[in-house]
């Protein structure tokens, strides 16, 4: 039993009931400067919340801290789907900061995820300085792109439309078609999270009071006779320069997913050539977005890098053995983990033969001899950062965060962990 669950803890932690949701949400509202939910929003949020995974720290009868998790299936390198906890709702009342509430909740949550047998936990970090303390590493990077009128011309080398047609559809009514495209990409893109029907409803949810001056959400499909091959969800801000009478509208792409290069090019060409539009913003794109290679002048995309999904490995040998690898490796890892001691120690990771389906090299991972000399020494935080292949182990070693015990071992393991395509997660939770 942890100190977070003992009765003598100053802020005991337990799951909340559905009747306690409003008090649970109040903590989040204060911490994130939010607003009360409308009845419709409350119904949507409650329908997603997994109450048995929604923890609160209590001061008497009042929740003062919260931490929740969603049950996800996450794609990892090698077209493998693993159970992962999608950590969310992490907040502490301003009146109870700096009292250990957050630390006790995070420790309790990690223990709960371990006990559920989930090898991974992932989250979007509200502040990048918080979660490395609990073993989360920056596993993914996204790019924000901004282009202006006339800058979206595609290069002559970009693929032709291949007979694709563009069709405007109502987002909510088109969910089955969007899901067909998304599910076609899901197995090949690390970081993708399988979407249920309720998550699709959340994706296209578009109440007027949350638009911040933009139009209603729109959707365009790229399709052929066999069905949809790509889609984009977007909205726009209608603006005119009153002095010149020139159009000055801005188009915001919320999500764009394409099953192939031709669909990507067709969607980009359509969106970036919209009339009356002076600015085009594409947020949260993968760092290897095809658009960066299909534009006639890729500098005009003005990519701005930012951290995206953070990864926490809950079960080191289980997680390492269940993804695939890009190159051979036979290394002994010395892993540090102060919060989950079962992860700490010496582990031998050994890759085997390449799979005939091209999904990479399978591997085994188990305890190494206690007398073995480690090839690579690292914290579980850095292992999580490198797990999806989006942050290279070599870069972490260059920053002094990973130590090498055998010459060449970091390079070998870094090459094995790397992956193509880059990880990307369109689902923000």
C-alpha positions as CSV (number, residue, x, y, z in Angstrom):
1,X,0.0,0.0,0.0
2,X,1.4,3.4,-1.0
3,X,1.3,6.5,1.2
4,X,-1.2,8.0,-1.3
5,X,-3.8,5.3,-0.3
6,X,-3.2,5.2,3.5
7,X,-5.8,6.8,5.7
8,X,-3.1,8.9,7.4
9,X,-2.2,10.7,4.2
10,X,-3.1,14.4,4.5
11,X,-4.8,14.4,1.2
12,X,-6.2,10.8,0.6
13,X,-6.7,9.8,-3.0
14,X,-9.5,7.7,-4.5
15,X,-11.6,7.5,-7.7
16,X,-14.5,9.8,-7.9
17,X,-18.1,8.8,-8.6
18,X,-20.3,10.3,-11.3
19,X,-22.1,12.3,-8.6
20,X,-18.8,14.0,-7.8
21,X,-18.1,15.1,-11.3
22,X,-18.9,18.7,-10.8
23,X,-16.6,19.0,-7.9
24,X,-13.9,17.1,-9.9
25,X,-14.3,19.5,-12.8
26,X,-14.1,22.6,-10.5
27,X,-10.5,21.8,-9.7
28,X,-9.7,21.7,-13.4
29,X,-11.6,25.0,-14.0
30,X,-9.6,26.8,-11.3
31,X,-6.2,25.3,-12.4
32,X,-6.7,26.0,-16.1
33,X,-8.7,29.3,-15.9
34,X,-11.6,27.5,-17.5
35,X,-15.3,28.2,-17.6
36,X,-18.3,26.1,-16.5
37,X,-19.6,23.5,-18.9
38,X,-22.8,23.9,-20.8
39,X,-25.3,21.0,-20.4
40,X,-24.3,19.7,-23.8
41,X,-20.6,19.9,-23.0
42,X,-21.1,18.3,-19.6
43,X,-22.9,15.3,-21.2
44,X,-20.1,14.8,-23.8
45,X,-17.3,15.0,-21.2
46,X,-19.1,12.7,-18.7
47,X,-19.7,10.2,-21.5
48,X,-15.9,9.9,-22.1
49,X,-14.8,10.0,-18.5
50,X,-13.7,6.7,-17.1
51,X,-14.7,7.2,-13.5
52,X,-12.8,4.2,-12.1
53,X,-9.6,5.8,-13.5
54,X,-10.5,9.4,-12.4
55,X,-8.6,10.1,-9.2
56,X,-9.0,13.0,-6.8
57,X,-7.1,14.1,-3.7
58,X,-9.4,15.2,-1.0
59,X,-9.0,17.8,1.8
60,X,-11.9,16.7,3.9
61,X,-14.8,16.3,1.5
62,X,-13.4,18.7,-1.1
63,X,-11.4,17.6,-4.1
64,X,-8.2,19.6,-4.3
65,X,-6.3,17.7,-7.0
66,X,-7.3,15.5,-9.9
67,X,-5.7,13.0,-12.3
68,X,-7.5,10.9,-14.9
69,X,-6.8,8.4,-17.6
70,X,-8.4,7.1,-20.8
71,X,-8.0,3.5,-22.0
72,X,-6.3,3.6,-25.4
73,X,-4.8,1.4,-28.0
74,X,-1.7,3.1,-29.3
75,X,0.3,2.3,-32.4
76,X,4.0,1.7,-31.8
77,X,6.7,1.0,-34.3
78,X,6.1,-2.1,-36.4
79,X,2.3,-1.7,-36.9
80,X,1.8,-3.0,-33.4
81,X,-1.0,-1.8,-31.2
82,X,-0.4,-1.6,-27.4
83,X,-2.6,-0.8,-24.5
84,X,-1.8,2.7,-23.1
85,X,-3.2,5.0,-20.5
86,X,-4.0,8.4,-21.9
87,X,-3.3,10.6,-18.8
88,X,-5.4,13.7,-18.5
89,X,-7.3,15.9,-16.1
90,X,-4.2,16.6,-14.1
91,X,-4.7,19.7,-11.9
92,X,-4.4,21.0,-8.4
93,X,-6.4,23.8,-6.8
94,X,-4.3,27.1,-6.5
95,X,-4.9,27.0,-2.8
96,X,-3.2,23.6,-2.4
97,X,-0.1,24.0,-4.6
98,X,3.4,23.0,-3.3
99,X,2.0,20.6,-0.8
100,X,2.9,17.3,-2.6
101,X,-0.6,16.8,-3.9
102,X,0.5,16.4,-7.5
103,X,3.4,14.1,-6.7
104,X,1.2,11.8,-4.6
105,X,-1.5,11.6,-7.3
106,X,1.1,10.9,-10.1
107,X,2.7,8.1,-8.0
108,X,-0.7,6.6,-7.3
109,X,-1.7,6.8,-10.9
110,X,1.5,5.1,-12.1
111,X,0.9,2.3,-9.7
112,X,-2.7,1.9,-10.9
113,X,-1.6,1.8,-14.6
114,X,1.0,-0.9,-13.7
115,X,-1.6,-2.9,-11.9
116,X,-3.8,-2.8,-15.0
117,X,-1.0,-4.4,-17.0
118,X,-0.7,-1.4,-19.4
119,X,3.0,-1.1,-20.5
120,X,2.7,2.6,-21.6
121,X,1.3,5.9,-20.4
122,X,1.1,9.0,-22.6
123,X,0.0,12.6,-22.1
124,X,0.0,16.1,-23.6
125,X,2.0,18.3,-21.2
126,X,0.4,21.6,-20.2
127,X,3.9,22.6,-19.0
128,X,7.1,21.0,-20.3
129,X,8.9,21.2,-17.0
130,X,6.5,19.1,-15.0
131,X,6.4,15.5,-16.2
132,X,10.0,14.4,-16.6
133,X,9.9,14.3,-12.8
134,X,7.5,11.3,-13.1
135,X,9.4,9.5,-15.8
136,X,7.7,11.0,-18.9
137,X,9.9,11.8,-21.9
138,X,9.3,13.9,-25.0
139,X,8.5,11.2,-27.5
140,X,7.0,13.2,-30.3
141,X,7.4,16.5,-32.0
142,X,4.9,18.3,-34.2
143,X,5.2,21.2,-36.6
144,X,2.9,24.2,-37.0
145,X,2.9,25.5,-40.5
146,X,1.9,29.0,-41.7
147,X,1.6,30.1,-45.3
148,X,0.3,33.2,-47.0
149,X,-1.7,33.8,-50.2
150,X,0.2,32.6,-53.2
151,X,2.7,30.5,-51.3
152,X,0.8,27.1,-51.5
153,X,1.8,26.2,-55.0
154,X,2.9,22.6,-55.3
155,X,6.1,21.6,-57.0
156,X,6.0,20.0,-60.4
157,X,7.3,16.8,-58.8
158,X,4.2,16.6,-56.5
159,X,2.0,13.6,-57.5
160,X,-1.0,14.3,-59.7
161,X,-4.5,14.0,-58.2
162,X,-4.8,10.5,-59.6
163,X,-8.4,11.0,-60.5
164,X,-9.3,12.2,-57.0
165,X,-12.4,14.3,-56.5
166,X,-12.9,16.9,-53.7
167,X,-16.2,16.8,-51.9
168,X,-17.5,19.1,-49.1
169,X,-19.4,17.2,-46.4
170,X,-20.9,17.9,-43.0
171,X,-18.3,16.7,-40.5
172,X,-20.6,14.8,-38.2
173,X,-22.4,13.1,-41.0
174,X,-19.1,12.0,-42.6
175,X,-17.7,10.2,-39.6
176,X,-17.8,6.8,-41.2
177,X,-15.8,8.1,-44.2
178,X,-13.3,9.9,-42.0
179,X,-12.8,6.8,-39.9
180,X,-12.1,4.8,-43.1
181,X,-9.2,7.1,-43.9
182,X,-8.0,7.3,-40.3
183,X,-8.1,3.5,-39.8
184,X,-6.1,3.0,-43.1
185,X,-3.3,5.2,-41.6
186,X,-3.5,3.9,-38.0
187,X,-1.4,0.7,-38.3
188,X,1.6,2.5,-40.0
189,X,1.9,5.7,-38.0
190,X,3.4,5.4,-34.5
191,X,1.5,7.6,-32.0
192,X,-1.9,7.1,-33.6
193,X,-4.6,6.3,-31.1
194,X,-7.6,4.1,-32.2
195,X,-10.7,6.2,-32.2
196,X,-14.0,4.8,-31.0
197,X,-17.4,6.3,-32.2
198,X,-17.5,8.5,-29.1
199,X,-14.0,9.8,-29.8
200,X,-15.1,10.7,-33.3
201,X,-18.1,12.6,-31.9
202,X,-15.6,14.5,-29.7
203,X,-13.4,15.2,-32.8
204,X,-16.1,16.9,-34.7
205,X,-17.8,18.6,-31.7
206,X,-18.1,22.2,-32.6
207,X,-20.3,24.4,-30.3
208,X,-20.6,28.0,-31.3
209,X,-19.2,29.3,-28.0
210,X,-15.9,27.4,-28.6
211,X,-15.1,28.7,-32.1
212,X,-13.3,31.9,-30.9
213,X,-14.5,33.9,-33.9
214,X,-14.0,31.2,-36.6
215,X,-16.6,29.7,-38.8
216,X,-18.3,26.4,-38.1
217,X,-16.2,23.4,-38.7
218,X,-16.0,22.3,-42.3
219,X,-14.8,19.1,-43.9
220,X,-13.5,18.3,-47.4
221,X,-12.9,14.7,-48.6
222,X,-10.5,13.6,-51.3
223,X,-12.1,10.5,-52.9
224,X,-12.2,8.3,-55.9
225,X,-14.6,5.6,-57.1
226,X,-13.3,3.3,-54.3
227,X,-14.1,5.7,-51.6
228,X,-12.3,8.4,-49.5
229,X,-8.5,8.5,-49.4
230,X,-8.1,11.7,-47.4
231,X,-9.9,14.4,-45.4
232,X,-9.4,17.8,-43.8
233,X,-11.3,19.4,-41.0
234,X,-11.0,23.1,-41.0
235,X,-12.6,26.5,-40.1
236,X,-12.0,30.0,-41.2
237,X,-12.0,33.6,-40.0
238,X,-13.7,36.0,-42.4
239,X,-11.8,39.3,-42.6
240,X,-11.6,42.3,-45.0
241,X,-9.2,45.2,-44.9
242,X,-11.6,48.1,-44.7
243,X,-9.0,50.6,-46.1
244,X,-8.2,48.6,-49.2
245,X,-11.3,46.4,-49.6
246,X,-8.9,43.4,-49.9
247,X,-9.9,40.0,-48.5
248,X,-7.8,39.1,-45.5
249,X,-9.4,35.8,-44.3
250,X,-7.5,33.1,-42.4
251,X,-8.1,29.3,-42.8
252,X,-7.3,27.0,-39.9
253,X,-6.8,23.3,-40.6
254,X,-7.7,21.4,-37.4
255,X,-6.8,17.9,-38.8
256,X,-5.7,16.6,-42.2
257,X,-5.1,12.9,-42.8
258,X,-4.3,11.2,-46.1
259,X,-3.8,7.6,-46.9
260,X,-1.3,8.2,-49.7
261,X,0.8,10.9,-51.3
262,X,-1.7,11.8,-54.0
263,X,-4.4,12.4,-51.5
264,X,-2.1,14.6,-49.4
265,X,-1.2,16.7,-52.5
266,X,-4.8,17.0,-53.6
267,X,-6.0,18.2,-50.1
268,X,-3.1,20.7,-49.8
269,X,-3.7,22.1,-53.3
270,X,-7.3,22.6,-52.6
271,X,-7.0,24.2,-49.2
272,X,-4.0,26.4,-49.9
273,X,-5.6,27.9,-53.0
274,X,-8.9,28.9,-51.4
275,X,-10.2,32.3,-52.7
276,X,-10.4,35.4,-50.4
277,X,-7.9,33.8,-48.0
278,X,-4.7,35.6,-47.0
279,X,-3.3,33.2,-44.4
280,X,-3.3,29.4,-44.0
281,X,-2.5,27.8,-40.6
282,X,-1.9,24.1,-40.3
283,X,-1.3,23.1,-36.6
284,X,0.0,19.9,-35.1
285,X,1.4,18.4,-38.3
286,X,3.9,15.5,-38.3
287,X,7.5,16.6,-38.7
288,X,7.7,14.5,-41.9
289,X,4.5,16.0,-43.3
290,X,4.4,15.3,-47.1
291,X,3.5,18.9,-47.7
292,X,7.0,20.0,-46.7
293,X,8.3,18.0,-49.7
294,X,5.5,18.7,-52.1
295,X,5.6,22.6,-51.9
296,X,7.4,24.4,-54.7
297,X,9.0,26.6,-52.0
298,X,9.0,24.7,-48.7
299,X,10.5,27.6,-46.8
300,X,7.2,29.3,-47.1
301,X,5.6,26.7,-44.8
302,X,7.6,28.4,-41.9
303,X,7.6,25.2,-39.8
304,X,7.7,25.8,-36.0
305,X,8.6,22.8,-33.9
306,X,6.9,22.0,-30.6
307,X,6.7,19.0,-28.3
308,X,3.7,16.8,-28.6
309,X,3.0,13.4,-27.0
310,X,5.0,12.5,-23.9
311,X,5.7,8.8,-23.1
312,X,6.1,7.0,-19.8
313,X,7.2,3.4,-19.9
314,X,5.4,1.4,-17.2
315,X,6.8,-2.0,-18.0
316,X,10.4,-1.8,-19.5
317,X,10.9,-5.4,-20.8
318,X,7.3,-5.7,-21.9
319,X,7.3,-2.4,-23.8
320,X,10.7,-3.0,-25.5
321,X,9.8,-6.6,-26.5
322,X,6.5,-5.6,-28.1
323,X,7.6,-3.0,-30.6
324,X,9.7,-3.6,-33.7
325,X,13.2,-2.3,-34.6
326,X,14.8,-0.7,-37.6
327,X,18.3,-2.3,-37.2
328,X,19.9,-5.1,-35.3
329,X,20.9,-4.6,-31.7
330,X,22.2,-6.7,-28.8
331,X,22.6,-4.3,-25.9
332,X,22.5,-4.4,-22.1
333,X,20.6,-1.5,-20.7
334,X,21.0,-0.1,-17.2
335,X,17.7,1.7,-16.4
336,X,17.0,4.0,-13.6
337,X,13.4,4.4,-12.3
338,X,12.8,5.9,-8.9
339,X,9.0,5.6,-9.0
340,X,8.5,2.0,-10.4
341,X,11.4,0.0,-9.0
342,X,10.6,-3.1,-11.0
343,X,11.8,-1.2,-14.1
344,X,15.2,-0.4,-12.6
345,X,18.2,-2.6,-13.2
346,X,19.9,-4.4,-16.1
347,X,18.0,-5.5,-19.2
348,X,19.2,-7.3,-22.3
349,X,17.5,-6.3,-25.5
350,X,18.2,-8.5,-28.5
351,X,16.6,-8.2,-31.9
352,X,15.9,-11.2,-34.1
353,X,15.1,-11.8,-37.8
354,X,13.3,-9.2,-39.9
355,X,9.6,-10.0,-40.3
356,X,8.7,-11.0,-43.9
357,X,5.9,-8.4,-43.9
358,X,8.4,-5.6,-43.6
359,X,7.3,-4.6,-40.1
360,X,10.8,-4.5,-38.8
361,X,12.8,-6.7,-36.4
362,X,11.2,-8.4,-33.5
363,X,13.0,-8.5,-30.2
364,X,13.2,-10.1,-26.8
365,X,14.0,-8.2,-23.5
366,X,14.7,-9.8,-20.2
367,X,16.9,-9.5,-17.1
368,X,20.6,-9.4,-17.7
369,X,23.1,-11.0,-15.3
370,X,23.8,-8.8,-12.3
371,X,27.5,-9.1,-13.2
372,X,27.1,-7.9,-16.7
373,X,28.6,-4.5,-17.7
374,X,26.0,-2.1,-19.1
375,X,26.3,-1.0,-22.7
376,X,23.9,2.0,-22.3
377,X,23.0,3.7,-19.0
378,X,19.9,5.9,-19.0
379,X,16.8,7.0,-17.0
380,X,13.4,5.6,-17.9
381,X,12.5,9.2,-18.9
382,X,15.0,9.0,-21.8
383,X,13.9,5.5,-22.8
384,X,10.4,6.8,-23.0
385,X,11.5,9.7,-25.2
386,X,13.1,7.4,-27.7
387,X,10.5,4.7,-27.6
388,X,8.3,5.8,-30.6
389,X,11.3,6.7,-32.7
390,X,10.7,10.4,-32.8
391,X,13.5,11.5,-30.4
392,X,16.8,9.8,-31.2
393,X,18.8,8.2,-28.4
394,X,22.0,9.7,-30.0
395,X,20.6,13.2,-29.5
396,X,19.9,12.5,-25.9
397,X,23.4,11.1,-25.5
398,X,24.8,14.2,-27.1
399,X,22.9,16.3,-24.5
400,X,24.6,14.3,-21.7
401,X,21.4,12.4,-20.7
402,X,22.5,8.9,-21.8
403,X,25.8,7.3,-21.0
404,X,27.7,4.8,-23.1
405,X,29.4,1.8,-21.5
406,X,30.6,0.1,-24.7
407,X,31.9,2.1,-27.7
408,X,29.3,2.3,-30.4
409,X,26.4,0.9,-28.3
410,X,24.4,4.2,-28.3
411,X,24.7,4.5,-32.1
412,X,23.6,0.9,-32.5
413,X,20.6,1.2,-30.2
414,X,19.7,4.7,-31.6
415,X,19.5,3.2,-35.1
416,X,17.4,0.3,-33.9
417,X,14.9,2.5,-32.1
418,X,14.5,5.0,-34.9
419,X,11.5,4.6,-37.1
420,X,10.0,5.8,-40.3
421,X,7.4,7.4,-40.5
422,X,7.8,9.8,-37.6
423,X,5.3,9.5,-34.8
424,X,2.3,11.7,-34.9
425,X,-0.9,11.9,-32.8
426,X,-3.9,13.9,-34.1
427,X,-5.9,13.0,-31.0
428,X,-5.5,15.6,-28.2
429,X,-6.9,14.4,-24.9
